[in-house]
């Protein structure tokens, strides 16, 4: 019934909430006020509400008040980005230095997007007329001074694993009889942290650095390479026979052809 009631309200000319605003706008509290206040302390003007019927109601922009919601999104995003690192690596079980470096970059990629979004929101609020002092009051006790200064300067501050996180790697490794993988990954993490620190928050793509622990071997290009090499008349000869030598000759002929000066017959 609640859903049906909501649908009915939404289809009425204007809306129930709009008629409520009419009441607030029409009847003043005293001669010094043009309308009553709602439960959030917001005041409505009759002229604005009449324009709202035809979709032209003026809406006052309050960037300072809106910033508290942006800050809430920011703090939630920071926590989620850290979980990109800890939730996978600290659940227990074997962990490799390669995984640690990979997840560290994934976490910072996510954190970069979060800081970049707040940077854009902050300067959008300034563009809309919000004073720096008023915005600072919204950030107080919600975001550290260091983080706020970095946002104002448009500089990225990377996630750095805390001492508790590092200790958890050691405890998990000890429980399964493994050497602490973070000790091997730490020099790489430190180097990546230095490279990420103070990146400008205007990049379209966050840089992902090579992982030195990756065991993936590069594939050499073969396109455009001329396999019909000339006979250099070096006098090289490959004995024929069976066994390992014979297999080598067969493989060589398969790759270079039967007329190859070394592997050919």
C-alpha positions as CSV (number, residue, x, y, z in Angstrom):
1,X,0.0,0.0,0.0
2,X,2.9,2.3,0.7
3,X,4.2,1.8,-2.8
4,X,0.8,2.4,-4.4
5,X,0.4,5.6,-2.3
6,X,3.8,6.8,-3.5
7,X,2.8,6.2,-7.2
8,X,-0.5,8.0,-6.7
9,X,1.3,11.0,-5.1
10,X,3.7,11.2,-8.0
11,X,1.0,11.3,-10.6
12,X,-1.1,14.1,-9.1
13,X,-0.8,17.6,-10.6
14,X,2.1,19.2,-8.7
15,X,2.7,17.0,-5.7
16,X,1.6,16.5,-2.1
17,X,4.9,17.9,-0.9
18,X,4.4,20.9,-3.2
19,X,1.1,21.7,-1.6
20,X,2.7,21.5,1.8
21,X,5.3,24.0,0.6
22,X,2.4,26.3,-0.5
23,X,1.2,26.3,3.1
24,X,4.6,27.2,4.4
25,X,5.0,30.0,1.8
26,X,1.5,31.6,2.1
27,X,1.2,32.0,5.9
28,X,3.9,34.1,7.6
29,X,4.9,33.6,11.2
30,X,5.2,37.4,11.8
31,X,5.6,40.6,9.8
32,X,9.4,40.1,9.5
33,X,9.1,36.8,7.7
34,X,7.6,35.9,4.3
35,X,6.9,32.3,5.1
36,X,7.2,29.5,7.7
37,X,10.1,27.2,8.2
38,X,10.0,23.4,7.6
39,X,11.4,20.9,10.1
40,X,14.9,21.4,8.5
41,X,14.8,25.2,9.0
42,X,14.2,25.8,5.3
43,X,12.0,28.7,4.2
44,X,9.9,28.8,1.0
45,X,8.7,31.7,-1.1
46,X,5.2,31.7,-2.7
47,X,6.5,33.0,-6.0
48,X,9.0,30.2,-6.3
49,X,6.4,27.5,-5.4
50,X,3.9,28.9,-8.0
51,X,6.7,28.6,-10.7
52,X,7.3,25.1,-9.5
53,X,3.9,24.0,-11.0
54,X,5.3,24.5,-14.5
55,X,8.7,23.2,-13.6
56,X,10.3,26.7,-13.2
57,X,10.7,26.9,-9.4
58,X,13.9,28.6,-8.4
59,X,16.2,26.4,-6.3
60,X,18.8,28.1,-4.1
61,X,22.2,26.4,-4.3
62,X,23.8,25.8,-0.9
63,X,27.3,24.3,-1.7
64,X,28.5,24.5,1.9
65,X,25.6,22.5,3.2
66,X,26.0,20.0,0.3
67,X,29.7,19.5,1.1
68,X,28.9,17.4,4.2
69,X,27.5,14.8,2.0
70,X,30.5,14.9,-0.3
71,X,32.8,14.5,2.7
72,X,30.7,11.5,3.9
73,X,31.2,9.9,0.4
74,X,34.9,10.7,0.6
75,X,35.5,9.0,4.0
76,X,33.5,6.0,2.9
77,X,35.5,5.8,-0.3
78,X,38.8,6.0,1.6
79,X,37.8,3.0,3.8
80,X,36.7,1.0,0.7
81,X,40.0,1.6,-1.1
82,X,42.0,0.4,1.9
83,X,39.8,-2.8,2.0
84,X,40.9,-3.4,-1.6
85,X,44.3,-4.1,0.0
86,X,43.5,-5.8,3.3
87,X,40.4,-7.9,2.6
88,X,42.1,-10.0,0.0
89,X,45.6,-10.3,1.5
90,X,44.8,-10.7,5.2
91,X,42.0,-13.2,5.2
92,X,44.5,-16.0,5.9
93,X,46.4,-18.5,3.7
94,X,49.6,-18.1,1.6
95,X,50.3,-14.7,0.1
96,X,53.1,-13.8,-2.3
97,X,55.0,-10.5,-2.7
98,X,53.6,-10.3,-6.2
99,X,50.1,-10.2,-4.8
100,X,51.0,-7.6,-2.2
101,X,52.4,-5.2,-4.9
102,X,49.4,-5.8,-7.2
103,X,46.8,-5.2,-4.5
104,X,48.7,-2.1,-3.3
105,X,48.5,-0.5,-6.7
106,X,44.8,-1.5,-7.0
107,X,44.0,0.1,-3.7
108,X,45.8,3.3,-4.6
109,X,44.1,3.4,-8.0
110,X,40.7,3.4,-6.2
111,X,41.9,6.0,-3.6
112,X,43.1,8.3,-6.4
113,X,39.6,8.4,-7.8
114,X,38.1,9.2,-4.4
115,X,40.5,12.1,-3.8
116,X,40.1,13.3,-7.3
117,X,36.3,13.4,-6.9
118,X,36.5,15.5,-3.7
119,X,39.0,17.8,-5.3
120,X,36.5,18.5,-8.1
121,X,33.6,18.9,-5.6
122,X,35.7,21.3,-3.5
123,X,36.5,23.7,-6.3
124,X,33.0,23.4,-7.7
125,X,31.7,24.7,-4.4
126,X,34.2,27.5,-4.5
127,X,33.1,28.4,-8.0
128,X,29.5,28.5,-6.7
129,X,30.5,31.1,-4.2
130,X,31.4,29.1,-1.1
131,X,34.0,30.7,1.1
132,X,37.1,28.8,2.1
133,X,36.5,29.4,5.8
134,X,33.0,28.0,5.6
135,X,34.2,24.9,3.8
136,X,37.0,24.4,6.3
137,X,34.4,24.3,9.1
138,X,32.6,21.4,7.3
139,X,35.8,19.5,6.9
140,X,36.8,20.1,10.6
141,X,36.8,16.8,12.6
142,X,35.9,14.9,9.5
143,X,39.0,15.1,7.4
144,X,42.6,15.5,8.6
145,X,44.4,18.8,7.9
146,X,47.0,17.0,5.9
147,X,44.4,15.4,3.7
148,X,42.4,18.6,3.3
149,X,45.6,20.5,2.4
150,X,46.4,17.9,-0.3
151,X,42.9,18.2,-1.7
152,X,43.2,22.0,-1.9
153,X,46.6,21.7,-3.6
154,X,45.3,19.0,-6.0
155,X,47.9,16.5,-4.9
156,X,47.5,12.8,-4.3
157,X,48.3,11.3,-1.0
158,X,48.8,7.5,-1.4
159,X,47.6,4.8,1.0
160,X,50.5,3.6,3.2
161,X,50.0,0.3,5.1
162,X,49.9,0.9,8.9
163,X,52.1,-0.9,11.4
164,X,49.0,-3.0,12.4
165,X,48.5,-4.1,8.8
166,X,52.2,-5.0,8.5
167,X,52.1,-6.9,11.7
168,X,49.1,-8.9,10.5
169,X,51.1,-10.1,7.5
170,X,53.7,-11.4,9.9
171,X,51.1,-13.1,12.1
172,X,49.3,-14.8,9.2
173,X,52.6,-16.0,7.7
174,X,53.7,-17.4,11.1
175,X,50.4,-19.3,11.5
176,X,51.0,-21.2,8.2
177,X,54.8,-21.6,8.6
178,X,55.5,-19.1,5.8
179,X,58.1,-16.4,5.7
180,X,56.6,-12.9,6.0
181,X,56.0,-11.9,2.3
182,X,55.6,-8.3,3.2
183,X,59.3,-8.1,4.1
184,X,60.2,-8.9,0.5
185,X,57.5,-6.6,-0.9
186,X,58.3,-3.6,1.4
187,X,61.2,-2.1,-0.7
188,X,59.0,-2.2,-3.8
189,X,56.0,-0.7,-1.9
190,X,58.2,2.1,-0.5
191,X,59.5,2.9,-4.0
192,X,56.0,2.9,-5.5
193,X,54.7,5.1,-2.6
194,X,57.3,7.7,-3.4
195,X,56.4,7.7,-7.1
196,X,52.7,8.0,-6.3
197,X,53.1,10.7,-3.7
198,X,52.0,14.2,-4.9
199,X,50.7,13.0,-8.3
200,X,48.4,15.8,-9.7
201,X,44.7,15.0,-9.2
202,X,43.9,15.9,-12.8
203,X,45.2,12.8,-14.5
204,X,42.8,10.9,-16.7
205,X,44.4,7.6,-16.1
206,X,46.2,6.5,-12.9
207,X,49.7,5.1,-13.6
208,X,50.2,1.4,-12.9
209,X,53.9,0.6,-12.5
210,X,55.5,-2.7,-13.4
211,X,55.5,-5.4,-10.8
212,X,59.1,-6.7,-10.4
213,X,57.8,-9.9,-8.8
214,X,55.7,-10.8,-11.8
215,X,56.9,-14.1,-13.4
216,X,55.1,-13.5,-16.7
217,X,57.6,-13.8,-19.5
218,X,57.3,-11.3,-22.4
219,X,56.4,-12.7,-25.8
220,X,58.9,-11.7,-28.4
221,X,57.4,-10.3,-31.6
222,X,57.8,-12.5,-34.7
223,X,55.9,-10.4,-37.2
224,X,58.1,-8.9,-39.9
225,X,61.2,-11.0,-39.1
226,X,62.7,-12.6,-42.2
227,X,63.3,-16.2,-41.6
228,X,65.0,-16.9,-44.9
229,X,68.4,-16.0,-43.7
230,X,71.3,-16.0,-46.3
231,X,73.9,-18.7,-46.4
232,X,77.0,-17.1,-44.8
233,X,79.2,-20.0,-45.8
234,X,80.6,-20.3,-42.3
235,X,81.4,-23.9,-42.9
236,X,79.1,-25.0,-40.0
237,X,77.8,-28.5,-40.1
238,X,75.4,-30.4,-37.9
239,X,75.9,-34.2,-37.7
240,X,73.0,-36.3,-38.4
241,X,72.0,-39.2,-36.2
242,X,69.5,-40.3,-33.7
243,X,68.7,-39.4,-30.1
244,X,69.0,-35.9,-28.8
245,X,71.1,-34.7,-31.7
246,X,68.6,-36.1,-34.2
247,X,65.7,-34.4,-32.4
248,X,67.6,-31.1,-32.4
249,X,68.0,-31.3,-36.2
250,X,64.4,-32.1,-36.7
251,X,63.3,-29.2,-34.6
252,X,65.7,-26.9,-36.3
253,X,64.4,-27.9,-39.8
254,X,60.9,-27.4,-38.6
255,X,61.7,-23.8,-37.5
256,X,64.2,-22.8,-40.2
257,X,63.3,-25.1,-43.1
258,X,65.1,-28.1,-44.7
259,X,67.4,-25.9,-46.7
260,X,68.9,-24.1,-43.7
261,X,72.7,-24.1,-43.9
262,X,73.0,-25.4,-40.3
263,X,70.0,-27.7,-39.8
264,X,69.3,-28.6,-43.4
265,X,70.2,-31.9,-44.9
